[in-house]
Amino acid sequence: MSGKKSRDKGARFELFLEKAFRACFPDSRRMGGTQSRDPKYADVEGTPFRIEAKHWAKLSYKNIQDALKQATENAKEYGDDRVPIAITRVDYARDEIVHMTLRNFLRLVELHFWREPELADVIPIHGTEETE
């Protein structure tokens, strides 16, 4: 696929995610012209997640790891304490998939299911604290 077609496919996926996240986070927005160019911003802003959106022709474990690494490293570099996640879509697949580390997933579970309900309003998870 040509560079422009690939960028357009990625932009359409980011727009899809913006709309999907608006149900829970009304301020969510795709970072438009910054797509793939300014690592200071996540692909979709206005959520408690540092989102790296990827739409591929086929999925590989290395691609997933690279996308999650990109979200985590950009968060660390810019002091972003949101949960780093990668959301992927593969051509002709039925569903989009959310990828995160087990450590961050368990912290979310702990926060939202095992602690006081009033603590669930804020997700104080720092993806930059993970160990390799």
C-alpha positions as CSV (number, residue, x, y, z in Angstrom):
1,M,0.0,0.0,0.0
2,S,1.3,3.5,-0.8
3,G,2.3,5.9,1.9
4,K,-0.7,8.2,1.4
5,K,-3.2,5.3,1.3
6,S,-1.7,3.9,4.5
7,R,-1.8,7.3,6.3
8,D,-5.5,7.7,5.1
9,K,-6.3,4.2,6.5
10,G,-4.7,5.1,9.8
11,A,-6.5,8.5,10.0
12,R,-9.9,6.8,9.3
13,F,-9.2,4.3,12.1
14,E,-8.3,7.1,14.5
15,L,-11.6,8.9,13.6
16,F,-13.4,5.6,14.3
17,L,-11.7,5.4,17.7
18,E,-12.5,9.0,18.5
19,K,-16.2,8.4,18.0
20,A,-16.1,5.1,19.9
21,F,-14.4,6.7,23.0
22,R,-16.9,9.7,23.0
23,A,-19.5,7.4,24.5
24,C,-17.5,7.4,27.7
25,F,-15.2,10.3,27.3
26,P,-17.0,13.2,25.6
27,D,-13.8,15.3,25.2
28,S,-12.1,12.6,23.2
29,R,-10.6,13.8,19.9
30,R,-8.4,12.6,17.2
31,M,-5.3,14.7,16.9
32,G,-5.9,15.4,13.2
33,G,-2.9,16.8,11.4
34,T,-0.5,15.4,14.1
35,Q,-1.2,11.8,13.0
36,S,2.1,9.9,13.0
37,R,4.1,13.1,13.3
38,D,4.1,14.6,16.8
39,P,4.8,12.0,19.5
40,K,3.8,14.5,22.2
41,Y,0.2,13.6,21.5
42,A,-1.6,10.3,21.6
43,D,-3.5,9.3,18.5
44,V,-6.7,10.0,20.4
45,E,-6.7,12.5,23.2
46,G,-9.2,13.3,26.0
47,T,-9.1,9.8,27.5
48,P,-7.3,8.3,30.5
49,F,-5.3,6.2,28.0
50,R,-2.2,6.9,26.0
51,I,-3.6,5.4,22.8
52,E,-1.5,4.2,19.9
53,A,-3.8,3.3,17.0
54,K,-2.6,0.9,14.3
55,H,-4.5,-0.5,11.3
56,W,-2.6,-3.2,9.5
57,A,-3.1,-5.6,6.7
58,K,-2.0,-8.4,8.9
59,L,-1.1,-8.7,12.6
60,S,2.1,-9.9,14.1
61,Y,3.3,-10.1,17.7
62,K,6.2,-7.8,16.9
63,N,3.9,-5.2,15.5
64,I,1.9,-5.3,18.7
65,Q,5.0,-5.0,20.9
66,D,6.3,-2.1,18.8
67,A,3.0,-0.2,19.0
68,L,2.8,-0.7,22.8
69,K,6.5,0.3,23.1
70,Q,5.8,3.4,21.1
71,A,2.9,4.4,23.4
72,T,5.0,3.7,26.5
73,E,8.1,5.5,25.4
74,N,6.3,8.5,24.1
75,A,4.4,8.7,27.4
76,K,7.7,8.6,29.4
77,E,9.4,11.2,27.1
78,Y,6.5,13.7,27.5
79,G,5.7,13.0,31.2
80,D,2.3,11.5,30.2
81,D,1.0,9.4,33.1
82,R,-1.9,7.9,31.3
83,V,-2.2,4.1,30.7
84,P,-0.3,3.2,27.5
85,I,-2.4,1.0,25.2
86,A,-2.3,0.0,21.6
87,I,-5.5,-0.5,19.8
88,T,-5.2,-2.5,16.6
89,R,-7.5,-3.3,13.6
90,V,-6.5,-5.8,11.0
91,D,-8.0,-5.7,7.5
92,Y,-11.1,-8.0,7.2
93,A,-11.1,-8.7,11.0
94,R,-14.4,-8.6,12.9
95,D,-13.2,-6.6,16.0
96,E,-10.6,-4.2,17.1
97,I,-8.3,-5.4,19.9
98,V,-6.9,-3.5,22.8
99,H,-3.4,-4.4,24.0
100,M,-1.8,-3.5,27.3
101,T,0.7,-5.0,29.7
102,L,-0.6,-7.4,32.3
103,R,0.7,-5.1,35.0
104,N,-1.4,-2.2,33.8
105,F,-4.4,-4.5,33.3
106,L,-4.2,-5.8,36.9
107,R,-3.8,-2.3,38.2
108,L,-7.0,-1.3,36.4
109,V,-8.8,-4.4,37.8
110,E,-7.6,-3.6,41.3
111,L,-8.6,0.1,41.1
112,H,-12.1,-0.5,39.6
113,F,-13.1,-3.8,41.3
114,W,-11.3,-4.1,44.6
115,R,-10.8,-0.6,46.0
116,E,-13.2,2.1,47.1
117,P,-15.6,3.2,44.3
118,E,-14.7,6.8,44.7
119,L,-11.2,6.0,43.6
120,A,-12.5,4.8,40.3
121,D,-12.9,8.4,39.0
122,V,-9.2,8.7,38.3
123,I,-6.8,6.1,36.8
124,P,-3.5,6.8,38.5
125,I,-1.5,4.4,36.5
126,H,1.9,5.2,35.2
127,G,3.0,3.1,32.2
128,T,6.4,4.6,32.5
129,E,7.0,2.7,35.8
130,E,6.9,-0.7,34.2
131,T,9.9,-3.0,34.3
132,E,11.0,-4.9,31.2
